[in-house]
Amino acid sequence: MQRSGILFIVSAPSGAGKTTLCDNLRKTPDFHYSVSCTTRPPRKGEVDGEDYFFIGETLFLQRIKKGWFLEHAVVHGHHYGTPLRAVRDVLVRGKDLLLDIDVQGAGQIRKSRDRIIRSSLVSVFLTTKTLAELERRLRKRATDDEVTIQRRLAAARKEMSHWPEYDYVVFTGSPEEDVQKFRAIVQAEIWRTSRMRLEKIF
């Protein structure tokens, strides 16, 4: 018995815990983790080719014209994009892939005409239950100034309105709880009959 690979996409407003969730999931061998391209400069500790492929804007725009990306978006003034070929190669091998992606990119992927992408897609929206809780988290991590916090909150209001477009919504708790909830979704999707490639078994 074999099955097709699953493309899990995870979106969340800034501060909801998406990066922590995806980092915890990356520690296991269960998922391939797509490395996106971006035009923003590396942050402290980030490694080119592991966290992102850091490229210039000219090259990024050339790749858009060539249809190189599964999705691409401008977030906080910088380009981000997911390489289409790398994603398809993983899925056709029957492996599961995890994409940490914003709501713009998720919308583009849903509109993909690629048969493999459309059949493999499972979307998950991670969020706090209220905007006030999200603001508390942003202030607690103490990494942004007031202008940045207000900008992120304004973006979050728009992003949180998109949750009904996703297959699943996860209201975030502790990092351990978030992983447990996400894994419950994974197990349900793995055993869908539509994903099975059954040989003659009787």
N, CA, C and O of each residue as an XYZ file, in Angstrom:
808
protein
N       0.839     -1.187      0.000
C       0.000      0.000      0.000
C       0.879      1.243      0.000
O       1.763      1.386      0.845
N       0.637      2.133     -0.941
C       1.345      3.395     -1.014
C       0.325      4.522     -1.019
O      -0.869      4.289     -1.204
N       0.794      5.721     -0.817
C      -0.100      6.881     -0.892
C       0.639      8.050     -1.518
O       1.868      8.076     -1.586
N      -0.137      9.005     -1.966
C       0.448     10.214     -2.538
C       0.906     11.143     -1.422
O       0.418     11.063     -0.294
N       1.834     12.013     -1.742
C       2.309     12.971     -0.753
C       1.271     14.046     -0.472
O       0.409     14.319     -1.307
N       1.355     14.650      0.696
C       0.419     15.686      1.119
C       1.172     17.006      1.256
O       2.257     17.070      1.835
N       0.572     18.045      0.713
C       1.135     19.382      0.824
C       0.384     20.124      1.936
O      -0.727     20.613      1.730
N       1.003     20.196      3.105
C       0.411     20.925      4.228
C       0.886     22.374      4.180
O       2.089     22.635      4.213
N      -0.054     23.316      4.103
C       0.327     24.713      4.195
C      -0.204     25.281      5.509
O      -1.347     25.032      5.893
N       0.639     26.042      6.185
C       0.291     26.620      7.481
C       0.410     28.135      7.394
O       1.468     28.667      7.056
N      -0.679     28.821      7.701
C      -0.679     30.282      7.734
C      -1.084     30.752      9.123
O      -1.755     30.035      9.866
N      -0.666     31.969      9.462
C      -1.019     32.538     10.762
C      -0.662     34.009     10.774
O       0.258     34.424     10.070
N      -1.366     34.801     11.556
C      -0.925     36.182     11.756
C       0.367     36.207     12.556
O       0.645     35.285     13.323
N       1.157     37.257     12.378
C       2.424     37.380     13.091
C       2.203     37.330     14.603
O       1.371     38.062     15.138
N       2.954     36.462     15.290
C       2.848     36.347     16.739
C       1.994     35.202     17.210
O       1.919     34.952     18.413
N       1.336     34.484     16.289
C       0.442     33.401     16.692
C       1.168     32.104     17.012
O       0.585     31.203     17.616
N       2.434     31.997     16.615
C       3.190     30.788     16.940
C       3.498     29.891     15.763
O       3.901     28.743     15.950
N       3.313     30.400     14.534
C       3.549     29.573     13.354
C       4.998     29.139     13.228
O       5.275     27.975     12.939
N       5.923     30.064     13.442
C       7.342     29.726     13.306
C       7.752     28.674     14.322
O       8.493     27.747     13.994
N       7.276     28.811     15.556
C       7.590     27.827     16.592
C       7.029     26.462     16.231
O       7.711     25.449     16.383
N       5.772     26.426     15.748
C       5.162     25.159     15.349
C       5.964     24.497     14.241
O       6.300     23.317     14.335
N       6.268     25.245     13.201
C       6.995     24.662     12.071
C       8.404     24.235     12.458
O       8.896     23.217     11.973
N       9.058     25.001     13.325
C      10.393     24.608     13.791
C      10.330     23.295     14.561
O      11.208     22.445     14.408
N       9.300     23.120     15.389
C       9.152     21.871     16.136
C       8.864     20.693     15.214
O       9.359     19.588     15.437
N       8.068     20.927     14.186
C       7.759     19.856     13.238
C       8.979     19.479     12.398
O       9.124     18.330     11.980
N       9.849     20.453     12.157
C      11.059     20.193     11.375
C      12.038     19.272     12.103
O      12.914     18.676     11.477
N      11.893     19.157     13.412
C      12.808     18.332     14.193
C      12.558     16.838     13.979
O      13.378     16.009     14.375
N      11.438     16.495     13.360
C      11.115     15.097     13.105
C      11.320     14.799     11.620
O      11.359     15.723     10.808
N      11.452     13.514     11.252
C      11.648     13.161      9.847
C      10.337     13.032      9.073
O      10.345     12.571      7.932
N       9.221     13.424      9.664
C       7.912     13.190      9.046
C       7.636     14.094      7.845
O       6.866     13.727      6.957
N       8.249     15.254      7.813
C       7.944     16.231      6.772
C       9.206     16.691      6.052
O      10.281     16.814      6.638
N       9.031     16.935      4.779
C      10.007     17.746      4.064
C       9.583     19.185      4.289
O       8.389     19.480      4.343
N      10.533     20.069      4.417
C      10.240     21.468      4.687
C      10.745     22.282      3.515
O      11.948     22.353      3.263
N       9.809     22.900      2.795
C      10.193     23.664      1.608
C      10.975     24.914      2.001
O      10.589     25.633      2.922
N      12.064     25.161      1.302
C      12.858     26.359      1.527
C      12.461     27.397      0.484
O      12.623     27.175     -0.715
N      11.943     28.526      0.943
C      11.471     29.578      0.050
C      12.607     30.514     -0.341
O      13.671     30.536      0.279
N      12.345     31.284     -1.389
C      13.254     32.352     -1.794
C      12.739     33.674     -1.240
O      11.530     33.869     -1.118
N      13.641     34.570     -0.909
C      13.242     35.893     -0.450
C      14.284     36.925     -0.833
O      15.467     36.624     -0.995
N      13.800     38.166     -0.974
C      14.714     39.261     -1.268
C      15.108     40.018     -0.001
O      15.920     40.941     -0.066
N      14.549     39.643      1.142
C      14.934     40.357      2.369
C      16.301     39.886      2.840
O      16.698     38.759      2.543
N      17.023     40.721      3.564
C      18.345     40.322      4.066
C      18.209     39.269      5.169
O      17.191     39.228      5.860
N      19.211     38.431      5.335
C      19.163     37.417      6.396
C      19.125     38.055      7.782
O      19.766     39.076      8.030
N      18.363     37.434      8.677
C      18.395     37.841     10.078
C      19.516     37.094     10.781
O      20.044     36.110     10.262
N      19.864     37.558     11.936
C      20.949     36.937     12.699
C      20.670     35.458     12.916
O      19.603     35.084     13.404
N      21.633     34.622     12.551
C      21.512     33.182     12.752
C      20.915     32.434     11.579
O      21.000     31.206     11.542
N      20.311     33.122     10.613
C      19.719     32.445      9.464
C      20.808     32.015      8.482
O      21.808     32.706      8.290
N      20.580     30.850      7.864
C      21.558     30.268      6.949
C      20.961     30.178      5.550
O      19.864     29.649      5.369
N      21.680     30.692      4.571
C      21.235     30.628      3.185
C      21.127     29.180      2.735
O      22.065     28.401      2.903
N      19.972     28.816      2.156
C      19.749     27.448      1.702
C      19.098     26.565      2.742
O      18.636     25.469      2.425
N      19.054     27.029      3.988
C      18.390     26.267      5.043
C      17.127     26.985      5.528
O      16.049     26.395      5.590
N      17.279     28.259      5.866
C      16.114     29.039      6.291
C      15.395     29.616      5.071
O      14.175     29.510      4.951
N      16.145     30.213      4.191
C      15.655     30.758      2.919
C      16.786     30.714      1.914
O      17.954     30.559      2.271
N      16.415     30.853      0.639
C      17.388     31.192     -0.384
C      17.322     32.716     -0.523
O      16.311     33.254     -0.975
N      18.375     33.397     -0.142
C      18.393     34.853     -0.181
C      18.923     35.305     -1.544
O      20.088     35.081     -1.873
N      18.047     35.948     -2.335
C      18.420     36.341     -3.686
C      18.060     37.806     -3.909
O      17.312     38.398     -3.130
N      18.593     38.377     -4.966
C      18.315     39.768     -5.290
C      16.966     39.945     -5.972
O      16.393     38.990     -6.495
N      16.470     41.167     -5.961
C      15.147     41.448     -6.528
C      15.106     41.205     -8.030
O      14.102     40.715     -8.548
N      16.175     41.537     -8.732
C      16.203     41.343    -10.183
C      16.017     39.880    -10.542
O      15.212     39.552    -11.414
N      16.754     38.999     -9.879
C      16.636     37.570    -10.128
C      15.251     37.067     -9.751
O      14.666     36.243    -10.454
N      14.732     37.566     -8.639
C      13.401     37.138     -8.201
C      12.346     37.471     -9.263
O      11.515     36.628     -9.599
N      12.380     38.690     -9.785
C      11.406     39.114    -10.789
C      11.553     38.311    -12.086
O      10.563     38.038    -12.765
N      12.780     37.938    -12.422
C      13.003     37.094    -13.607
C      12.349     35.728    -13.421
O      11.760     35.178    -14.351
N      12.459     35.194    -12.221
C      11.872     33.880    -11.954
C      10.342     33.924    -11.962
O       9.697     32.949    -12.347
N       9.762     35.043    -11.542
C       8.303     35.192    -11.629
C       7.858     35.083    -13.083
O       6.903     34.369    -13.388
N       8.546     35.789    -13.983
C       8.188     35.782    -15.397
C       8.297     34.392    -16.014
O       7.558     34.059    -16.941
N       9.211     33.589    -15.501
C       9.427     32.242    -16.042
C       8.499     31.204    -15.415
O       8.578     30.023    -15.752
N       7.616     31.632    -14.501
C       6.707     30.682    -13.866
C       7.398     29.750    -12.901
O       6.975     28.610    -12.710
N       8.452     30.232    -12.301
C       9.323     29.416    -11.456
C       8.708     29.125    -10.096
O       9.080     28.152     -9.439
N       7.750     29.980     -9.663
C       7.212     29.872     -8.305
C       5.817     29.254     -8.277
O       4.983     29.519     -9.142
N       5.588     28.432     -7.273
C       4.245     27.943     -6.972
C       3.385     29.101     -6.483
O       2.211     29.211     -6.837
N       3.972     29.944     -5.682
C       3.311     31.149     -5.192
C       4.393     32.173     -4.885
O       5.549     31.830     -4.642
N       3.992     33.430     -4.902
C       4.925     34.477     -4.491
C       4.114     35.660     -3.990
O       2.968     35.858     -4.393
N       4.723     36.444     -3.107
C       4.015     37.574     -2.511
C       5.022     38.593     -2.006
O       6.201     38.294     -1.813
N       4.528     39.798     -1.800
C       5.318     40.847     -1.163
C       4.799     40.999      0.261
O       3.624     41.298      0.475
N       5.676     40.792      1.226
C       5.312     40.868      2.639
C       6.259     41.855      3.322
O       7.475     41.665      3.305
N       5.707     42.892      3.914
C       6.499     43.927      4.593
C       7.612     44.470      3.692
O       8.725     44.742      4.142
N       7.277     44.618      2.405
C       8.209     45.240      1.475
C       9.225     44.318      0.829
O      10.073     44.776      0.063
N       9.154     43.023      1.125
C      10.111     42.074      0.545
C       9.375     40.962     -0.202
O       8.266     40.578      0.172
N      10.006     40.451     -1.263
C       9.440     39.354     -2.050
C       9.729     38.009     -1.381
O      10.821     37.778     -0.861
N       8.725     37.128     -1.405
C       8.881     35.746     -0.947
C       8.260     34.834     -2.004
O       7.240     35.182     -2.600
N       8.866     33.675     -2.239
C       8.303     32.758     -3.222
C       8.708     31.319     -2.961
O       9.777     31.048     -2.414
N       7.827     30.390     -3.364
C       8.056     28.953     -3.168
C       8.357     28.298     -4.511
O       7.539     28.389     -5.426
N       9.509     27.638     -4.659
C       9.853     26.981     -5.930
C       8.886     25.838     -6.261
O       8.746     24.898     -5.479
N       8.226     25.919     -7.406
C       7.223     24.920     -7.801
C       7.841     23.542     -8.029
O       7.320     22.543     -7.533
N       8.913     23.477     -8.753
C       9.481     22.179     -9.120
C       9.903     21.383     -7.887
O       9.699     20.170     -7.828
N      10.482     22.058     -6.915
C      10.929     21.356     -5.699
C       9.750     20.756     -4.952
O       9.850     19.655     -4.411
N       8.631     21.475     -4.920
C       7.440     20.978     -4.239
C       6.876     19.751     -4.956
O       6.569     18.745     -4.318
N       6.743     19.835     -6.263
C       6.182     18.707     -7.034
C       7.054     17.464     -6.906
O       6.539     16.352     -6.789
N       8.356     17.647     -6.928
C       9.271     16.504     -6.854
C       9.085     15.724     -5.553
O       9.150     14.495     -5.548
N       8.854     16.441     -4.452
C       8.638     15.781     -3.165
C       7.316     15.017     -3.174
O       7.263     13.863     -2.747
N       6.260     15.649     -3.653
C       4.926     15.045     -3.605
C       4.816     13.797     -4.474
O       4.178     12.825     -4.070
N       5.416     13.805     -5.641
C       5.307     12.636     -6.519
C       6.044     11.435     -5.952
O       5.781     10.301     -6.354
N       6.965     11.668     -5.022
C       7.657     10.562     -4.361
C       6.864     10.034     -3.155
O       7.332      9.145     -2.443
N       5.677     10.578     -2.934
C       4.842     10.112     -1.838
C       5.257     10.651     -0.485
O       4.912     10.071      0.545
N       5.993     11.754     -0.469
C       6.456     12.354      0.776
C       5.593     13.569      1.127
O       5.075     14.255      0.245
N       5.452     13.818      2.412
C       4.666     14.958      2.878
C       5.542     16.193      3.004
O       6.699     16.116      3.417
N       4.974     17.319      2.644
C       5.737     18.553      2.620
C       5.017     19.629      3.416
O       3.791     19.728      3.362
N       5.766     20.428      4.149
C       5.222     21.475      5.001
C       5.640     22.839      4.474
O       6.826     23.106      4.279
N       4.644     23.707      4.243
C       4.904     25.065      3.784
C       4.426     26.066      4.822
O       3.250     26.082      5.186
N       5.333     26.891      5.292
C       5.032     28.009      6.182
C       4.765     29.204      5.270
O       5.684     29.726      4.640
N       3.488     29.640      5.202
C       3.129     30.566      4.137
C       2.085     31.569      4.604
O       1.292     31.272      5.497
N       2.081     32.761      4.002
C       1.102     33.780      4.379
C      -0.199     33.572      3.604
O      -0.269     32.731      2.707
N      -1.237     34.353      3.963
C      -2.552     34.154      3.357
C      -2.551     34.485      1.860
O      -3.318     33.895      1.099
N      -1.697     35.421      1.433
C      -1.608     35.716      0.005
C      -1.141     34.488     -0.775
O      -1.736     34.107     -1.784
N      -0.065     33.881     -0.283
C       0.473     32.701     -0.952
C      -0.485     31.534     -0.923
O      -0.603     30.798     -1.903
N      -1.178     31.355      0.200
C      -2.142     30.261      0.307
C      -3.247     30.415     -0.731
O      -3.676     29.434     -1.338
N      -3.705     31.645     -0.934
C      -4.733     31.893     -1.938
C      -4.266     31.542     -3.335
O      -5.036     30.998     -4.127
N      -3.014     31.844     -3.651
C      -2.468     31.505     -4.970
C      -2.387     29.998     -5.156
O      -2.697     29.484     -6.230
N      -1.971     29.288     -4.108
C      -1.842     27.837     -4.222
C      -3.205     27.195     -4.445
O      -3.318     26.244     -5.219
N      -4.235     27.697     -3.784
C      -5.582     27.145     -3.985
C      -6.032     27.286     -5.437
O      -6.827     26.480     -5.922
N      -5.536     28.290     -6.120
C      -5.930     28.533     -7.521
C      -5.022     27.801     -8.515
O      -5.206     27.925     -9.726
N      -4.065     27.054     -8.021
C      -3.128     26.360     -8.909
C      -3.872     25.406     -9.841
O      -4.814     24.723     -9.438
N      -3.426     25.378    -11.093
C      -4.010     24.455    -12.069
C      -3.259     23.141    -12.132
O      -3.644     22.236    -12.872
N      -2.197     23.034    -11.364
C      -1.398     21.807    -11.352
C      -2.164     20.700    -10.645
O      -2.560     20.862     -9.491
N      -2.377     19.588    -11.318
C      -3.182     18.497    -10.767
C      -2.581     17.937     -9.483
O      -3.308     17.652     -8.532
N      -1.277     17.779     -9.449
C      -0.614     17.216     -8.273
C      -0.770     18.150     -7.078
O      -1.044     17.695     -5.968
N      -0.599     19.436     -7.295
C      -0.746     20.411     -6.212
C      -2.169     20.404     -5.676
O      -2.376     20.353     -4.464
N      -3.141     20.455     -6.560
C      -4.539     20.551     -6.135
C      -4.985     19.323     -5.352
O      -5.712     19.452     -4.367
N      -4.563     18.143     -5.771
C      -5.011     16.916     -5.107
C      -4.317     16.679     -3.769
O      -4.824     15.941     -2.924
N      -3.167     17.299     -3.582
C      -2.384     17.039     -2.372
C      -2.592     18.086     -1.275
O      -2.131     17.896     -0.150
N      -3.274     19.177     -1.586
C      -3.306     20.338     -0.707
C      -4.180     20.161      0.533
O      -5.331     19.731      0.444
N      -3.603     20.504      1.703
C      -4.337     20.594      2.970
C      -3.893     21.897      3.640
O      -2.700     22.106      3.863
N      -4.843     22.765      3.958
C      -4.491     24.073      4.514
C      -4.920     24.191      5.975
O      -6.017     23.780      6.355
N      -4.025     24.764      6.781
C      -4.257     24.908      8.222
C      -3.989     26.357      8.619
O      -2.953     26.924      8.271
N      -4.931     26.948      9.348
C      -4.757     28.319      9.831
C      -4.576     28.283     11.338
O      -5.435     27.793     12.072
N      -3.442     28.810     11.788
C      -3.110     28.863     13.211
C      -3.356     30.279     13.710
O      -2.865     31.238     13.115
N      -4.109     30.422     14.794
C      -4.418     31.756     15.271
C      -4.747     31.758     16.759
O      -5.085     30.725     17.337
N      -4.645     32.921     17.359
C      -5.159     33.104     18.715
C      -6.675     33.292     18.622
O      -7.208     33.560     17.545
N      -7.360     33.152     19.748
C      -8.815     33.283     19.723
C      -9.265     34.733     19.601
O     -10.366     35.003     19.123
N      -8.420     35.668     20.031
C      -8.769     37.083     19.966
C      -7.576     37.895     19.508
O      -6.431     37.460     19.621
N      -7.857     39.082     18.989
C      -6.788     39.987     18.591
C      -6.033     40.501     19.817
O      -4.830     40.755     19.755
N      -6.750     40.649     20.926
C      -6.102     41.111     22.161
C      -5.028     40.127     22.623
O      -3.964     40.536     23.089
N      -5.308     38.841     22.494
C      -4.321     37.826     22.873
C      -3.111     37.892     21.947
O      -1.973     37.726     22.384
N      -3.366     38.133     20.676
C      -2.265     38.261     19.725
C      -1.391     39.464     20.075
O      -0.165     39.372     20.025
N      -2.003     40.576     20.425
C      -1.241     41.765     20.810
C      -0.402     41.492     22.053
O       0.745     41.929     22.143
N      -0.976     40.772     23.005
C      -0.227     40.442     24.223
C       1.021     39.640     23.871
O       2.088     39.877     24.437
N       0.901     38.707     22.956
C       2.048     37.884     22.558
C       3.116     38.712     21.845
O       4.310     38.548     22.096
N       2.679     39.598     20.960
C       3.638     40.433     20.237
C       4.441     41.308     21.197
O       5.648     41.484     21.030
N       3.762     41.849     22.194
C       4.452     42.724     23.151
C       5.356     41.910     24.079
O       6.410     42.386     24.500
N       4.943     40.696     24.391
C       5.725     39.863     25.310
C       7.072     39.483     24.723
O       8.063     39.398     25.448
N       7.120     39.252     23.411
C       8.394     38.815     22.825
C       9.393     39.957     22.681
O      10.585     39.719     22.486
N       8.912     41.200     22.777
C       9.775     42.390     22.881
C      10.850     42.462     21.799
O      12.006     42.774     22.085
N      10.467     42.174     20.564
C      11.420     42.258     19.461
C      11.102     43.400     18.496
O      11.905     43.707     17.616
N       9.933     44.030     18.656
C       9.503     45.064     17.722
C       9.212     46.376     18.443
O       8.829     46.385     19.613
N       9.398     47.474     17.734
C       9.013     48.762     18.302
C       7.503     48.967     18.126
O       6.828     48.143     17.509
N       6.983     50.065     18.669
C       5.537     50.296     18.664
C       4.975     50.424     17.250
O       3.886     49.926     16.964
N       5.710     51.086     16.374
C       5.244     51.240     14.995
C       5.096     49.879     14.323
O       4.113     49.626     13.626
N       6.081     49.004     14.539
C       6.041     47.675     13.938
C       4.902     46.851     14.525
O       4.214     46.138     13.794
N       4.699     46.941     15.828
C       3.602     46.202     16.467
C       2.256     46.621     15.884
O       1.420     45.773     15.571
N       2.049     47.919     15.739
C       0.781     48.395     15.188
C       0.597     47.957     13.733
O      -0.515     47.641     13.309
N       1.695     47.941     12.974
C       1.620     47.470     11.591
C       1.263     45.988     11.542
O       0.451     45.561     10.722
N       1.871     45.219     12.419
C       1.579     43.781     12.451
C       0.138     43.515     12.888
O      -0.508     42.602     12.373
N      -0.359     44.297     13.821
C      -1.742     44.123     14.278
C      -2.734     44.474     13.176
O      -3.753     43.803     13.009
N      -2.431     45.528     12.427
C      -3.307     45.906     11.315
C      -3.345     44.795     10.257
O      -4.399     44.471      9.711
N      -2.158     44.218      9.984
C      -2.104     43.107      9.024
C      -2.830     41.885      9.570
O      -3.478     41.159      8.816
N      -2.725     41.653     10.883
C      -3.357     40.491     11.501
C      -4.873     40.548     11.392
O      -5.520     39.521     11.186
N      -5.443     41.741     11.531
C      -6.900     41.878     11.407
C      -7.375     41.366     10.041
O      -8.395     40.684      9.936
N      -6.616     41.710      9.006
C      -6.976     41.251      7.661
C      -6.743     39.752      7.507
O      -7.568     39.038      6.937
N      -5.604     39.284      8.025
C      -5.257     37.869      7.878
C      -6.240     36.961      8.606
O      -6.624     35.912      8.088
N      -6.647     37.362      9.810
C      -7.546     36.526     10.598
C      -8.926     36.396      9.962
O      -9.651     35.445     10.258
N      -9.300     37.328      9.099
C     -10.592     37.239      8.419
C     -10.612     36.129      7.366
O     -11.680     35.763      6.875
N      -9.442     35.592      7.016
C      -9.349     34.567      5.975
C      -9.478     33.135      6.517
O      -9.461     32.184      5.735
N      -9.605     32.968      7.824
C      -9.574     31.606      8.362
C     -10.651     30.688      7.780
O     -10.388     29.492      7.656
N     -11.869     31.174      7.407
C     -12.853     30.236      6.847
C     -12.444     29.618      5.512
O     -13.045     28.635      5.078
N     -11.432     30.181      4.858
C     -10.975     29.650      3.570
C     -10.102     28.406      3.734
O      -9.805     27.724      2.753
N      -9.697     28.111      4.951
C      -8.781     26.998      5.211
C      -9.546     25.720      5.563
O     -10.696     25.764      6.001
N      -8.875     24.579      5.360
C      -9.495     23.292      5.696
C      -9.635     23.113      7.198
O     -10.615     22.537      7.670
N      -8.659     23.606      7.949
C      -8.649     23.456      9.403
C      -8.220     24.760     10.047
O      -7.452     25.530      9.469
N      -8.727     25.004     11.262
C      -8.233     26.112     12.072
C      -7.759     25.545     13.407
O      -8.434     24.710     14.009
N      -6.611     25.998     13.858
C      -6.050     25.580     15.147
C      -5.909     26.815     16.015
O      -5.185     27.748     15.668
N      -6.604     26.820     17.151
C      -6.443     27.910     18.109
C      -5.243     27.582     18.985
O      -5.231     26.583     19.704
N      -4.252     28.429     18.910
C      -2.961     28.122     19.494
C      -2.983     28.111     21.016
O      -3.688     28.889     21.658
N      -2.184     27.199     21.571
C      -1.991     27.111     23.014
C      -0.505     27.090     23.296
O       0.230     27.968     22.842
N      -0.058     26.097     24.042
C       1.371     25.930     24.262
C       1.988     25.314     23.003
O       1.266     24.734     22.192
N       3.306     25.427     22.825
C       3.947     24.804     21.666
C       3.659     23.303     21.573
O       3.473     22.771     20.479
N       3.624     22.626     22.720
C       3.351     21.183     22.725
C       1.925     20.897     22.263
O       1.684     19.953     21.510
N       0.987     21.717     22.720
C      -0.411     21.534     22.317
C      -0.596     21.778     20.828
O      -1.356     21.069     20.168
N       0.096     22.779     20.300
C      -0.027     23.084     18.875
C       0.477     21.925     18.018
O      -0.140     21.579     17.010
N       1.592     21.329     18.419
C       2.119     20.178     17.683
C       1.131     19.016     17.745
O       0.887     18.358     16.733
N       0.565     18.759     18.912
C      -0.389     17.662     19.074
C      -1.619     17.865     18.189
O      -2.083     16.922     17.547
N      -2.142     19.081     18.151
C      -3.310     19.370     17.316
C      -2.979     19.199     15.841
O      -3.766     18.643     15.076
N      -1.807     19.684     15.451
C      -1.426     19.573     14.045
C      -1.242     18.111     13.647
O      -1.623     17.712     12.547
N      -0.669     17.329     14.522
C      -0.455     15.912     14.207
C      -1.775     15.148     14.093
O      -1.864     14.172     13.348
N      -2.788     15.584     14.821
C      -4.111     14.959     14.681
C      -4.659     15.192     13.275
O      -5.274     14.304     12.684
N      -4.433     16.389     12.748
C      -4.844     16.693     11.379
C      -4.074     15.837     10.381
O      -4.647     15.298      9.434
N      -2.771     15.719     10.605
C      -1.926     14.923      9.716
C      -2.406     13.481      9.648
O      -2.533     12.917      8.561
N      -2.673     12.884     10.801
C      -3.107     11.487     10.830
C      -4.428     11.297     10.102
O      -4.604     10.305      9.394
N      -5.360     12.234     10.265
C      -6.636     12.127      9.569
C      -6.435     12.186      8.057
O      -7.075     11.440      7.315
N      -5.549     13.068      7.598
C      -5.337     13.227      6.170
C      -4.577     12.057      5.555
O      -4.825     11.680      4.410
N      -3.653     11.485      6.317
C      -2.872     10.357      5.802
C      -3.770      9.189      5.406
O      -3.510      8.510      4.413
N      -4.821      8.957      6.179
C      -5.660      7.785      5.963
C      -6.877      8.035      5.083
O      -7.778      7.197      5.028
N      -6.920      9.170      4.394
C      -7.978      9.388      3.408
C      -7.860      8.350      2.292
O      -6.774      8.124      1.758
N      -8.965      7.733      1.951
C      -8.930      6.711      0.891
C      -8.500      7.311     -0.447
O      -7.893      6.623     -1.268
N      -8.809      8.576     -0.667
C      -8.458      9.207     -1.943
C      -6.956      9.339     -2.136
O      -6.490      9.555     -3.254
N      -6.192      9.211     -1.051
C      -4.732      9.331     -1.160
C      -4.047      7.979     -1.366
O      -2.854      7.936     -1.668
N      -4.771      6.893     -1.210
C      -4.169      5.570     -1.268
C      -3.974      5.094     -2.711
O      -4.831      5.274     -3.577
N      -2.809      4.480     -2.928
C      -2.559      3.793     -4.199
C      -2.545      2.308     -3.885
O      -1.520      1.760     -3.479
N      -3.679      1.666     -4.073
C      -3.817      0.274     -3.641
C      -3.452     -0.694     -4.758
O      -3.958     -0.593     -5.876
N      -2.573     -1.624     -4.440
C      -2.296     -2.741     -5.325
C      -3.299     -3.836     -4.981
O      -4.129     -3.666     -4.088
N      -3.220     -4.942     -5.681
C      -4.093     -6.066     -5.372
C      -3.668     -6.656     -4.039
O      -2.544     -7.143     -3.915
N      -4.551     -6.622     -3.030
C      -4.158     -7.041     -1.690
C      -4.882     -8.310     -1.236
O      -4.559     -8.850     -0.178
N      -5.850     -8.795     -2.010
C      -6.526    -10.040     -1.618
C      -6.379    -11.062     -2.727
O      -6.875    -12.182     -2.604
